[in-house]
């Protein structure tokens, strides 16, 4: 059983999972999503490989086990904003009288 670390990347203003074409995932493998660009969400709206429901949302980097085979489309979102870890997201306002 393999563990796949999949980065959600911001590429030209578009959030997308970086899944190399050579990756072959199988039932019982694990997937961990992460994002260095900001807070993220990976959303499966029409079925998920991680549970038997129709809607599944991931917002953390905990590994999850693939329990269903098939092809599943996900939508990726990245929230970019200020945090102590990303102080470059802010800027000074120099207001003079």
N, C-alpha and C positions, 0 to 999 in steps of 0.2 A: 504494500500500500504506500502510495507516494503522497507527499505534501507539496502542493503547488502554491507558490507565493505570487499573487497576481497584483501588479501595481495598477491603480487607476490613475491614468496620466491626463494632464491637460495639454492637448496638442492643437495649436492654432485656435484656441478658444473652445475646443470640443473635448468633453470628458469621455475617455474610452479605456477599456481594460486592455492591458498589454499581455495578450495571450499569443505566444509564438505559434506559428502554423505547425511546428513539429510536436507540440504538446498533445499527448493522447491521454485523456482522463478516463478513468474507469470507476464503476460503482465501488464504494468503500475507500477510494482515495479521498484526501482532504484538500480543501482550498482555503487559503487565507488571503483576503483582499487587504490592501493598504494603499495609502495615498500620501505623498510628500507635499502635494500642492495645497492641501486644505482638508477640511472635513468632507467626508464622502458618503454617498449612498449608492448601493447596487440594488436595483429593483427588478424583480421578476414578476411580471403582471399576468402572465398566461401560463402558469405552471413553473415549478422550480425543481432543480435537481437535488435540493436540500430537504424538501418536505413534500407532503402529499397534497397540500393546498394549492390554490390557484394564484395567490399573491404572497410574495415573500420579499422582505426588505432587510438589507444588511447595512449597518452603520458603524461597525467596529471591526477590529482586525483579529477576532477570534477565529481559529480554524473551524471549518464545518465539513462534515462528512457528506460525500455524494451518495445519495440513497436511491436515485432513479436514473435509468439510462434514457437517452434521447437527446434532442437538440433543444436548447432553451435560450431564448433571447432575453437579454437584460438591458435595462436603461441605467446609465451611470450619471451621477450628479456630483459636482464638487462645489462646496461652499468655501469661498475665499474671503478671509477677513482678518482683522487684527486679533492677535493672541500674544501672550508673553513669549511664546516660542517663535512667533513670526512678527516681531516689532516693525519690520520693514513694510508692513501693510498699512502703516499709519503715516502721518506727516504733520509737520508743524504748521500752524496758522499764525503768521506774524502780522498782527493788526496794529496799526499806528494811529495816533489821534489826527 
